[in-house]
Amino acid sequence: MSDHWRHLSPGQRVAWHRVRRGMPQEVLAGLVGRTENWLSKIENDRAPLDRLSVIMALADALAISVIDIIGPQPAVPVRPAQSSSMDVSAVRSALTDYRHLSALLRAIEAEPEPPRLDVLRRDVAAVLTGYQRSRYRHVLTHLPALLTRIHIAARERDPAQQSDIDRLTALANQSAAMILTKLGETDPAWIAAQRGLTAAERTADPLITGSLFRSVIHALHSQGRLDEAAAMAEDASQYLDRRRDRCSPGLLSIHGTLLLPGAVAAARAGDRTAALGFLTRAERMADQLGADANHLWTAFGPTNVRMHRVTVAMALGDVLTAIDLAVAIDTARMPAERAVRHGLEVVNAHHARNKIDKAVTELLNAERRAPEQIHAHVMSRQLVGRLRATTIGRRSPALADLAQRHPHRHRRAERAPLPRHRPDPRADHPAACPAPRPRSHRPP
């Protein structure tokens, strides 16, 4: 791809290839089962081109590769101080340190005293809480040493502490996987999620195991493996359904919250039936829980399900539905990370409706609530680029300033999906749990 191409947005690349082939908009739109008006919006960056199934259809119709549409774009110049403030290299190094691979290799230098479990518990909780509060810099600063100290503790453990160490190993790697997926660092996120799940399974604790199932689902999703992510959500759901204590508030939260990324993955794979099915089951569990809660840092409850209905609607192309749903959602009591991620979906919806002023206002409001998340989140960076490509966005000094505050990382191409996943309608799902009285919960 020439340098000229690298400066085009995905929609503009579609237009370039179409014109180069002498193909009218009406013809290309018909080949992918869409309207000419829809294609015009895509080519002019007035509608998002974010469903892999649609991108693949356009690539096939134009006889090009998916990478020709969504391949890397050049970096936007940013202030050097800001670009280094969200450095993930130390986290990546901690995850990929070869000395973690085998006890036969040279050991990581131990501290004078073995790490204390109570201190490790406190530090793991601080990182997970920091993530929920959108303190990305705090998380990235403390994670590398925490991962190393937990590895040392595992190597020097008292056998009686095995389960506690495994639990902390799982949760520390979960925190790494969560923030790395948000930053677009998909490969180290996969390593962290996989390592965390291995430790979680050793605990034989369904809460920890289910929580790490969710991390793996997110990691699969971030790599573009949408059908695998949806399939894993279904398999994990069936595993948790078989638990005798499946109606406890903790398991309802863990179970419900892993169905939500399953719904989004299914929607982005174009499987409306599966996506809505996941949401229906998650909503039932939220109703059984009785209130918004935060068991094991899930932020699960009715509000989180409603937020994901907006995300799923956008993934399915139901923009007006997404906007209507978003109006009724109060995010004031939600953790900052969840509320701001929902705000990005609202920005996306306004952009799709060509309401650029509203989109910019919503984005700046989100920045005021969680500046570090807005500056670093991969979706935020993509939205800033799309908004700046519009006529109104190019004239917005506030948006230009926001773009300068964004550290840039190259986007990665998504993998081609597997055949579309649909849950087995014959699968047995136990009867609903009795709904407890509404009450609020705090993480342990």
Rosetta blueprint (number, residue, H / E / L):
1 M L
2 S L
3 D H
4 H H
5 W H
6 R H
7 H L
8 L L
9 S L
10 P H
11 G H
12 Q H
13 R H
14 V H
15 A H
16 W H
17 H H
18 R H
19 V H
20 R H
21 R L
22 G L
23 M L
24 P L
25 Q H
26 E H
27 V H
28 L H
29 A H
30 G H
31 L H
32 V L
33 G L
34 R L
35 T L
36 E H
37 N H
38 W H
39 L H
40 S H
41 K H
42 I H
43 E H
44 N L
45 D L
46 R L
47 A L
48 P L
49 L L
50 D L
51 R L
52 L H
53 S H
54 V H
55 I H
56 M H
57 A H
58 L H
59 A H
60 D H
61 A H
62 L H
63 A L
64 I L
65 S L
66 V H
67 I H
68 D H
69 I H
70 I H
71 G L
72 P L
73 Q L
74 P L
75 A L
76 V L
77 P L
78 V L
79 R L
80 P H
81 A H
82 Q H
83 S H
84 S L
85 S L
86 M L
87 D L
88 V L
89 S H
90 A H
91 V H
92 R H
93 S H
94 A H
95 L H
96 T H
97 D L
98 Y H
99 R H
100 H H
101 L L
102 S L
103 A L
104 L L
105 L L
106 R L
107 A L
108 I L
109 E L
110 A L
111 E L
112 P L
113 E L
114 P L
115 P L
116 R L
117 L H
118 D H
119 V H
120 L H
121 R H
122 R H
123 D H
124 V H
125 A H
126 A H
127 V H
128 L H
129 T H
130 G H
131 Y H
132 Q H
133 R L
134 S L
135 R L
136 Y H
137 R H
138 H H
139 V H
140 L H
141 T H
142 H H
143 L H
144 P H
145 A H
146 L H
147 L H
148 T H
149 R H
150 I H
151 H H
152 I H
153 A H
154 A H
155 R H
156 E L
157 R L
158 D L
159 P H
160 A H
161 Q H
162 Q H
163 S H
164 D H
165 I H
166 D H
167 R H
168 L H
169 T H
170 A H
171 L H
172 A H
173 N H
174 Q H
175 S H
176 A H
177 A H
178 M H
179 I H
180 L H
181 T H
182 K H
183 L L
184 G L
185 E L
186 T H
187 D H
188 P H
189 A H
190 W H
191 I H
192 A H
193 A H
194 Q H
195 R H
196 G H
197 L H
198 T H
199 A H
200 A H
201 E H
202 R H
203 T H
204 A L
205 D L
206 P H
207 L H
208 I H
209 T H
210 G H
211 S H
212 L H
213 F H
214 R H
215 S H
216 V H
217 I H
218 H H
219 A H
220 L H
221 H H
222 S H
223 Q L
224 G L
225 R L
226 L H
227 D H
228 E H
229 A H
230 A H
231 A H
232 M H
233 A H
234 E H
235 D H
236 A H
237 S H
238 Q H
239 Y H
240 L H
241 D H
242 R L
243 R L
244 R L
245 D L
246 R L
247 C L
248 S L
249 P H
250 G H
251 L H
252 L H
253 S H
254 I H
255 H H
256 G H
257 T H
258 L H
259 L H
260 L H
261 P H
262 G H
263 A H
264 V H
265 A H
266 A H
267 A H
268 R H
269 A L
270 G L
271 D L
272 R H
273 T H
274 A H
275 A H
276 L H
277 G H
278 F H
279 L H
280 T H
281 R H
282 A H
283 E H
284 R H
285 M H
286 A H
287 D H
288 Q H
289 L H
290 G L
291 A L
292 D L
293 A L
294 N L
295 H H
296 L H
297 W H
298 T L
299 A L
300 F L
301 G L
302 P H
303 T H
304 N H
305 V H
306 R H
307 M H
308 H H
309 R H
310 V H
311 T H
312 V H
313 A H
314 M H
315 A H
316 L L
317 G L
318 D L
319 V H
320 L H
321 T H
322 A H
323 I H
324 D H
325 L H
326 A H
327 V H
328 A L
329 I L
330 D L
331 T L
332 A L
333 R L
334 M L
335 P L
336 A H
337 E H
338 R H
339 A H
340 V H
341 R H
342 H H
343 G H
344 L H
345 E H
346 V H
347 V H
348 N H
349 A H
350 H H
351 H H
352 A H
353 R L
354 N L
355 K L
356 I H
357 D H
358 K H
359 A H
360 V H
361 T H
362 E H
363 L H
364 L H
365 N H
366 A H
367 E H
368 R H
369 R H
370 A L
371 P H
372 E H
373 Q H
374 I H
375 H H
376 A H
377 H L
378 V H
379 M H
380 S H
381 R H
382 Q H
383 L H
384 V H
385 G H
386 R H
387 L H
388 R H
389 A L
390 T L
391 T H
392 I H
393 G H
394 R H
395 R L
396 S L
397 P H
398 A H
399 L H
400 A H
401 D H
402 L H
403 A H
404 Q H
405 R L
406 H L
407 P L
408 H L
409 R L
410 H L
411 R L
412 R L
413 A L
414 E L
415 R L
416 A L
417 P L
418 L L
419 P L
420 R L
421 H L
422 R L
423 P L
424 D L
425 P L
426 R L
427 A L
428 D L
429 H L
430 P L
431 A L
432 A L
433 C L
434 P L
435 A L
436 P L
437 R L
438 P L
439 R L
440 S L
441 H L
442 R L
443 P L
444 P L
